[in-house]
Amino acid sequence: MARSKAEADPVPAATADSATGRLPMREFSRSLPMALLRAREAVMRQFRPSLRDAGLTEQQWRILRALASLDQIEISELARETFLLGPSLSRILRDLEARRLIRRRSPQSDLRRGLVSVTPAGLALLNAVAPVSEAIYAEITRRFGPKNLETLHAMLNALETELLEIPVEHGRQVDDAGD
């Protein structure tokens, strides 16, 4: 017996309001993920030229910055800290290692684990880029205001903390009542 499309697909497609042609959701420009992406893009637009001058991608810089504050870190933890997927991180680490900016090794106790650390050459590159990076931060602070920047950091941290407390199952929010 053939099933209708509605029976085959239990999740209804979003339908537009016939009068306005709009979806029953907030305007795209008011989407929180998009607002955060636009703000990130505005910030990174300031940093990209100096990273490019240093021969670094945003992701490479992110990794070097994370490693600069540590003696060494497990690769899986580095992926979590830098919000990079494993395959991307592996490729980036390979490139940084070829440039001798990082070192990878496996501890003798567990050869399956991978540890990574920044090399003296990596630290030298970070030291060369740091003054430019701090000058960019100073300009952002001057334009946006130190108090606004401090408030923004606090609000973003609070948002992250609150959202991490919401249980998520299969890509959707779970109601506390278990529905």
TAZI-V179773 format. One record per residue. N is the residue number from 1. RES is the residue in three letters. PSI is psi in degrees with one decimal (* if undefined). BURIAL is b if it has 9 or more other C-alpha atoms within 8 Angstrom, else e. Layout:
n->N res->RES psi->PSI burial->BURIAL
n->N res->RES psi->PSI burial->BURIAL
This chain:
n->1 res->MET psi->128.9 burial->e
n->2 res->ALA psi->139.1 burial->e
n->3 res->ARG psi->147.3 burial->e
n->4 res->SER psi->163.7 burial->e
n->5 res->LYS psi->-39.6 burial->e
n->6 res->ALA psi->-37.9 burial->e
n->7 res->GLU psi->-36.2 burial->e
n->8 res->ALA psi->-31.7 burial->e
n->9 res->ASP psi->94.5 burial->e
n->10 res->PRO psi->-16.4 burial->e
n->11 res->VAL psi->112.8 burial->e
n->12 res->PRO psi->144.0 burial->e
n->13 res->ALA psi->148.2 burial->e
n->14 res->ALA psi->131.4 burial->e
n->15 res->THR psi->139.8 burial->e
n->16 res->ALA psi->148.1 burial->b
n->17 res->ASP psi->124.3 burial->b
n->18 res->SER psi->-28.4 burial->e
n->19 res->ALA psi->-39.7 burial->e
n->20 res->THR psi->-18.7 burial->e
n->21 res->GLY psi->14.1 burial->e
n->22 res->ARG psi->148.1 burial->e
n->23 res->LEU psi->153.4 burial->e
n->24 res->PRO psi->60.3 burial->e
n->25 res->MET psi->168.3 burial->e
n->26 res->ARG psi->157.7 burial->e
n->27 res->GLU psi->145.0 burial->e
n->28 res->PHE psi->-41.3 burial->e
n->29 res->SER psi->-17.6 burial->e
n->30 res->ARG psi->9.2 burial->e
n->31 res->SER psi->126.3 burial->b
n->32 res->LEU psi->-46.4 burial->e
n->33 res->PRO psi->-39.3 burial->e
n->34 res->MET psi->-38.7 burial->b
n->35 res->ALA psi->-41.3 burial->b
n->36 res->LEU psi->-39.7 burial->e
n->37 res->LEU psi->-40.6 burial->e
n->38 res->ARG psi->-42.2 burial->e
n->39 res->ALA psi->-42.3 burial->e
n->40 res->ARG psi->-44.3 burial->e
n->41 res->GLU psi->-41.3 burial->e
n->42 res->ALA psi->-39.5 burial->e
n->43 res->VAL psi->-49.5 burial->e
n->44 res->MET psi->-26.8 burial->e
n->45 res->ARG psi->-29.9 burial->e
n->46 res->GLN psi->-33.5 burial->e
n->47 res->PHE psi->-26.2 burial->b
n->48 res->ARG psi->-44.7 burial->b
n->49 res->PRO psi->-42.0 burial->e
n->50 res->SER psi->-35.2 burial->b
n->51 res->LEU psi->-43.1 burial->b
n->52 res->ARG psi->-42.5 burial->b
n->53 res->ASP psi->-31.4 burial->e
n->54 res->ALA psi->-2.5 burial->e
n->55 res->GLY psi->30.9 burial->e
n->56 res->LEU psi->147.0 burial->b
n->57 res->THR psi->167.3 burial->b
n->58 res->GLU psi->-42.8 burial->e
n->59 res->GLN psi->-39.5 burial->e
n->60 res->GLN psi->-43.3 burial->b
n->61 res->TRP psi->-43.8 burial->b
n->62 res->ARG psi->-43.3 burial->b
n->63 res->ILE psi->-47.8 burial->b
n->64 res->LEU psi->-40.7 burial->b
n->65 res->ARG psi->-43.3 burial->b
n->66 res->ALA psi->-42.6 burial->b
n->67 res->LEU psi->-27.5 burial->b
n->68 res->ALA psi->-25.3 burial->b
n->69 res->SER psi->5.1 burial->e
n->70 res->LEU psi->155.2 burial->e
n->71 res->ASP psi->-48.7 burial->e
n->72 res->GLN psi->163.5 burial->b
n->73 res->ILE psi->149.2 burial->b
n->74 res->GLU psi->144.8 burial->b
n->75 res->ILE psi->-39.3 burial->b
n->76 res->SER psi->-37.9 burial->e
n->77 res->GLU psi->-37.7 burial->e
n->78 res->LEU psi->-39.7 burial->b
n->79 res->ALA psi->-44.0 burial->b
n->80 res->ARG psi->-44.1 burial->e
n->81 res->GLU psi->-34.5 burial->e
n->82 res->THR psi->0.2 burial->b
n->83 res->PHE psi->46.5 burial->e
n->84 res->LEU psi->140.3 burial->e
n->85 res->LEU psi->149.9 burial->e
n->86 res->GLY psi->-51.8 burial->e
n->87 res->PRO psi->-39.9 burial->e
n->88 res->SER psi->-45.0 burial->e
n->89 res->LEU psi->-42.8 burial->b
n->90 res->SER psi->-44.4 burial->e
n->91 res->ARG psi->-43.9 burial->e
n->92 res->ILE psi->-43.3 burial->b
n->93 res->LEU psi->-39.6 burial->b
n->94 res->ARG psi->-43.8 burial->e
n->95 res->ASP psi->-44.0 burial->e
n->96 res->LEU psi->-36.2 burial->b
n->97 res->GLU psi->-40.1 burial->b
n->98 res->ALA psi->-31.1 burial->e
n->99 res->ARG psi->0.6 burial->e
n->100 res->ARG psi->33.0 burial->b
n->101 res->LEU psi->-20.9 burial->b
n->102 res->ILE psi->166.4 burial->b
n->103 res->ARG psi->135.5 burial->b
n->104 res->ARG psi->144.7 burial->b
n->105 res->ARG psi->164.2 burial->e
n->106 res->SER psi->133.5 burial->b
n->107 res->PRO psi->144.5 burial->b
n->108 res->GLN psi->-30.3 burial->e
n->109 res->SER psi->-24.8 burial->e
n->110 res->ASP psi->94.0 burial->e
n->111 res->LEU psi->-11.1 burial->e
n->112 res->ARG psi->-25.3 burial->e
n->113 res->ARG psi->143.8 burial->b
n->114 res->GLY psi->131.5 burial->b
n->115 res->LEU psi->146.5 burial->b
n->116 res->VAL psi->145.6 burial->b
n->117 res->SER psi->159.3 burial->b
n->118 res->VAL psi->145.2 burial->b
n->119 res->THR psi->169.7 burial->b
n->120 res->PRO psi->-37.2 burial->e
n->121 res->ALA psi->-38.1 burial->b
n->122 res->GLY psi->-42.1 burial->b
n->123 res->LEU psi->-37.9 burial->b
n->124 res->ALA psi->-41.2 burial->e
n->125 res->LEU psi->-43.7 burial->b
n->126 res->LEU psi->-43.2 burial->b
n->127 res->ASN psi->-32.2 burial->e
n->128 res->ALA psi->-35.4 burial->e
n->129 res->VAL psi->-26.1 burial->b
n->130 res->ALA psi->-45.1 burial->e
n->131 res->PRO psi->-38.0 burial->e
n->132 res->VAL psi->-43.1 burial->e
n->133 res->SER psi->-44.8 burial->b
n->134 res->GLU psi->-33.0 burial->e
n->135 res->ALA psi->-38.3 burial->e
n->136 res->ILE psi->-44.8 burial->b
n->137 res->TYR psi->-41.2 burial->e
n->138 res->ALA psi->-41.3 burial->e
n->139 res->GLU psi->-41.3 burial->e
n->140 res->ILE psi->-44.1 burial->b
n->141 res->THR psi->-42.5 burial->b
n->142 res->ARG psi->-44.9 burial->e
n->143 res->ARG psi->-43.3 burial->e
n->144 res->PHE psi->-27.3 burial->e
n->145 res->GLY psi->133.5 burial->b
n->146 res->PRO psi->-40.7 burial->e
n->147 res->LYS psi->-42.7 burial->e
n->148 res->ASN psi->-41.5 burial->e
n->149 res->LEU psi->-42.2 burial->b
n->150 res->GLU psi->-44.1 burial->e
n->151 res->THR psi->-42.0 burial->e
n->152 res->LEU psi->-46.8 burial->e
n->153 res->HIS psi->-45.8 burial->e
n->154 res->ALA psi->-42.4 burial->e
n->155 res->MET psi->-40.6 burial->e
n->156 res->LEU psi->-41.1 burial->e
n->157 res->ASN psi->-42.1 burial->e
n->158 res->ALA psi->-42.4 burial->e
n->159 res->LEU psi->-47.2 burial->e
n->160 res->GLU psi->-46.3 burial->e
n->161 res->THR psi->-47.4 burial->e
n->162 res->GLU psi->-45.3 burial->e
n->163 res->LEU psi->-30.0 burial->e
n->164 res->LEU psi->-19.0 burial->e
n->165 res->GLU psi->-12.2 burial->e
n->166 res->ILE psi->120.0 burial->e
n->167 res->PRO psi->137.7 burial->e
n->168 res->VAL psi->134.2 burial->e
n->169 res->GLU psi->124.5 burial->e
n->170 res->HIS psi->42.2 burial->e
n->171 res->GLY psi->10.9 burial->e
n->172 res->ARG psi->153.6 burial->e
n->173 res->GLN psi->140.2 burial->e
n->174 res->VAL psi->128.7 burial->b
n->175 res->ASP psi->138.1 burial->e
n->176 res->ASP psi->-27.7 burial->e
n->177 res->ALA psi->-7.7 burial->e
n->178 res->GLY psi->9.1 burial->e
n->179 res->ASP psi->* burial->e
